[in-house]
């Protein structure tokens, strides 16, 4: 597993990360991370970072200041790979900071939860919860799907226990995390947007724009149980401290 740098953001108003009113008057710097995983001879990209417009950043939109230093395709070149070498792109959910470069991989098979696809097709839900269908135009056009593997719930993607999706509805209807079992480094959970930073996890806080408070809490409790049962290391994908523990490209965990 390789960790890719897929952007940075300053939360100018950290209170958006708590629908219980915490963090008022605070800010927090987070990262956008993507993860490149080799399974046999196949390459899988977990999450696709910020859209390329943020290369012009930092761009300030509302209370968020966001920038992107390098595209995923540019980082792949360090490994002598191109977009055509990526067989699968799996997205934890359909927000712009996790799916922004999906269209750069039109030949890859998109892996996405059925509930997220259904939310994407419901314009009322999509608009209210920042789910952007246009980020997937290379794979999804209305009801037409091109190179899409739809998953329902917890799925052992390759039938060998190495990569398992964990359904975590709440942040969006079809959010998911990934349980990854590495031969030498052990188990890791890439948590999508179940949590955004360590304190948010510890205090069980729910962002103000989440689809469901109740489902977010339930999914978090369940994911914590899975982490405990599997003795997995948790990587909160937006937490700088968690990602700094991972090797820097071109180094990797195996």
C-alpha positions in Angstrom: 0.0 0.0 0.0 1.2 3.4 -1.0 -0.1 6.7 0.5 -0.7 9.4 -2.1 -1.0 13.1 -1.4 -4.4 14.2 -2.7 -4.7 17.7 -1.3 -4.8 19.8 1.9 -7.5 21.9 3.5 -7.8 24.3 6.3 -11.2 24.2 8.1 -11.5 27.8 9.0 -14.6 27.0 11.1 -13.9 23.7 12.8 -17.4 23.8 14.4 -18.8 22.3 11.1 -17.4 19.0 12.4 -19.8 18.9 15.3 -23.6 19.0 15.2 -23.5 19.3 19.0 -21.8 22.7 18.8 -18.2 21.8 19.7 -15.1 23.5 18.3 -16.5 27.0 18.0 -13.8 29.6 17.2 -11.3 26.9 16.2 -9.7 25.9 13.0 -8.0 22.7 11.9 -5.7 21.6 9.0 -6.6 18.3 7.4 -5.2 16.3 4.5 -6.8 14.5 1.6 -5.2 11.1 1.2 -5.6 8.4 -1.5 -4.1 4.9 -1.3 -2.7 2.8 -4.0 -2.9 -0.9 -3.3 -1.3 -3.8 -5.3 -3.3 -7.0 -5.3 -1.4 -9.7 -7.2 -0.7 -8.0 -10.6 -3.6 -5.6 -10.3 -3.5 -2.0 -9.0 -6.4 -0.6 -7.0 -6.8 3.1 -6.1 -8.8 3.8 -2.9 -10.3 7.3 -3.2 -9.4 9.8 -5.8 -8.7 13.1 -4.0 -9.5 16.7 -4.9 -10.5 17.8 -8.4 -7.7 19.3 -10.5 -9.1 22.8 -10.2 -7.4 23.0 -6.8 -4.0 22.9 -8.5 -4.6 26.7 -8.9 -5.0 26.9 -5.1 -5.1 27.7 -2.4 -8.7 28.5 -3.2 -11.0 29.8 -0.4 -14.7 28.7 -0.6 -16.7 29.7 2.4 -14.6 28.8 5.5 -12.6 26.1 3.6 -9.2 26.9 2.1 -8.1 24.1 -0.2 -5.1 23.3 -2.4 -3.8 20.4 -4.5 0.0 20.2 -5.2 0.0 17.1 -7.5 -2.4 15.0 -9.4 -2.7 11.2 -8.8 -1.5 10.5 -12.3 1.6 12.6 -11.7 2.4 10.7 -8.6 1.9 7.4 -10.4 4.8 8.3 -12.7 7.1 7.9 -9.7 6.2 4.3 -9.7 6.5 4.0 -13.6 2.7 3.6 -13.8 0.0 5.4 -15.8 -3.7 5.8 -15.4 -4.2 2.8 -17.7 -2.4 0.6 -15.2 -5.1 1.1 -12.6 -7.6 -1.7 -12.8 -10.0 -0.5 -10.0 -10.9 2.8 -8.4 -12.9 2.3 -5.2 -14.4 5.4 -3.6 -15.4 5.6 0.1 -18.1 8.1 -1.0 -19.1 10.6 -3.6 -17.8 13.9 -2.1 -15.5 16.1 -4.1 -12.5 15.5 -1.9 -12.6 11.7 -2.3 -13.8 11.4 -5.9 -12.4 14.5 -7.6 -10.1 12.6 -10.0 -12.1 9.5 -10.8 -12.6 10.7 -14.4 -8.8 10.4 -14.9 -9.3 6.7 -14.8 -11.9 5.9 -17.5 -10.5 2.4 -18.2 -10.6 1.4 -14.5 -13.6 -0.4 -12.9 -15.3 1.9 -10.4 -16.2 0.2 -7.1 -19.0 2.0 -5.2 -21.8 1.1 -2.8 -25.2 0.7 -4.2 -26.7 3.1 -1.6 -24.3 5.8 -2.8 -25.3 5.2 -6.5 -28.9 5.5 -5.5 -28.2 8.7 -3.5 -26.4 10.1 -6.5 -29.5 9.5 -8.7 -31.8 11.3 -6.2 -31.2 14.9 -6.9 -32.8 16.1 -3.7 -30.5 13.9 -1.5 -27.5 14.6 -3.7 -27.9 18.3 -3.5 -28.6 18.4 0.2 -25.6 16.3 1.0 -23.0 17.5 -1.5 -23.0 14.3 -3.6 -21.7 15.1 -7.0 -22.6 12.8 -9.9 -20.5 14.9 -12.4 -17.3 13.5 -10.7 -18.2 10.1 -12.2 -19.1 11.1 -15.8 -16.5 8.7 -17.2 -18.4 5.8 -15.6 -21.9 6.9 -14.8 -24.4 8.7 -17.1 -27.9 8.6 -15.6 -28.9 5.0 -15.2 -26.1 3.9 -17.7 -23.1 2.3 -15.9 -19.8 1.8 -17.7 -17.2 -0.3 -15.9 -18.9 -0.2 -12.5 -18.8 -2.8 -9.8 -21.7 -2.2 -7.4 -21.2 -3.6 -3.9 -23.8 -4.1 -1.2 -22.5 -3.8 2.3 -19.5 -5.6 3.6 -17.8 -7.4 0.6 -14.6 -9.4 0.4 -13.6 -7.8 -2.9 -11.3 -10.6 -4.2 -12.5 -13.6 -2.1 -9.1 -13.9 -0.3 -9.5 -11.7 2.8 -7.0 -9.1 1.6 -9.5 -6.2 1.0 -12.9 -5.9 2.5 -15.4 -3.1 2.2 -17.1 -2.1 5.4 -20.4 -0.3 4.9 -20.6 2.8 7.1 -23.7 4.8 6.3 -24.2 8.2 8.0 -21.8 10.6 6.4 -23.5 9.8 3.1 -26.0 7.1 2.5 -23.5 4.8 0.9 -20.2 5.6 2.7 -17.8 2.8 3.2 -14.4 2.1 4.8 -11.8 -0.5 3.8 -10.3 -3.3 5.9 -6.9 -4.1 4.3 -4.8 -7.1 5.3 -1.2 -6.8 4.4 1.1 -9.8 4.5 3.9 -8.3 6.6 2.5 -5.1 8.0 -0.8 -6.5 9.3 -4.3 -5.1 9.1 -5.3 -1.5 8.4 -8.6 0.3 8.3 -8.9 3.2 5.9 -11.9 4.9 7.4 -13.2 7.1 4.6 -15.0 10.0 6.2 -16.4 8.1 9.2 -14.2 10.5 11.2 -12.2 13.5 10.1 -9.6 13.8 12.9 -8.6 12.0 16.1 -10.6 14.2 18.5 -13.6 13.9 16.3 -13.3 10.1 16.7 -12.7 10.1 20.4 -15.6 12.4 21.2 -17.9 10.7 18.6 -18.7 13.9 16.9 -20.9 14.1 13.7 -20.3 16.8 11.0 -23.2 19.2 10.5 -23.8 18.1 6.9 -23.9 14.4 7.5 -26.8 12.5 6.1 -27.8 10.8 9.4 -26.6 11.5 12.9 -27.9 8.2 14.2 -26.4 6.1 11.4 -23.1 7.9 11.8 -22.8 7.0 15.4 -23.9 3.4 14.8 -21.4 3.0 11.9 -18.6 4.4 14.1 -19.4 2.0 16.9 -19.4 -0.9 14.5 -16.2 0.2 12.8 -14.5 0.5 16.2 -15.6 -3.0 17.0 -14.1 -4.3 13.8 -10.9 -2.5 14.5 -10.7 -4.1 17.9 -11.6 -7.6 16.6 -9.0 -7.5 13.8 -6.4 -5.7 15.8 -6.2 -3.3 12.8 -4.4 0.0 12.7 -6.8 2.9 12.1 -6.0 5.5 9.4 -8.3 8.5 9.6 -7.9 9.6 6.1 -8.1 13.3 6.8 -5.9 13.2 10.0 -2.3 14.4 9.2 -0.9 12.5 12.2 -2.2 9.2 10.9 -0.9 9.7 7.4 2.5 10.9 8.6 3.0 7.5 10.1 2.8 5.9 6.7 5.8 5.7 4.4 6.3 8.5 1.9 6.1 7.8 -1.8 7.8 5.8 -3.4 8.1 3.7 -0.2 5.2 1.5 0.8 3.8 -1.0 3.4 3.6 -4.7 2.4 
